[in-house]
Amino acid sequence: MPHLRLLIHAPGAPGLRWLGLGPGLRPARGLWKLQRLLDQHTFWAHGRSLAQLRQMLAGSAAVVSLWNGKRLVGFGRASSDGVFRAVLWDVVIPEDLQGQGLGRQLVTALLDSPRLHGVERVYLMTTNSAGFYHQLGFQDSGGQQLLVRPASPPSGSPSQSPAGRSSSPGCS
């Protein structure tokens, strides 16, 4: 891949988020290309709107993208408190480019980013790439469990306590 370029975006990726900037800080329709990359090469991030992608990027402590010329060929992001915990999200390399060290480049760049460097513990979830992450030093979590909370009820719907009463945070 002769024109491969790794971009380490500022926290929140404002150039990518608002202007679609790619390599050389040039307009590259980057947000649209990110949407397409996620739609074509993931099952968990398929169907995200441009507005949702902007919000996702805004809340990300670290964002990296990998470009081959004008083609977006990799993406990854992380959230973190900068001290104790970080989580890697949305690490994507198209299937036709896997096995060439591109995913390793993305993950290494994320782990070396200022907001993650030195964080006590870095988490990630994967469905079918555990072997890849094991090669990068990640380990199975052992006694920990992954718990998922369903989406919140629509705005305006009071949440119900077990006794059927409306409840609000901080009240018992």
Protein Blocks (a to p, Z undefined) as FASTA:
>chain_A
ZZgccddddehilmlmmnopaehiiaehlmmmmmmmmmmmccklgoiafklmmmmmmmpm
bdcdddehjacfbdcddddehlmpccdehiacdfklgonlmmmmmmmmmmmpmklgopab
acdddfklmmmmmmnopacekjaccddddddddehiacddfkopacdehiZZ
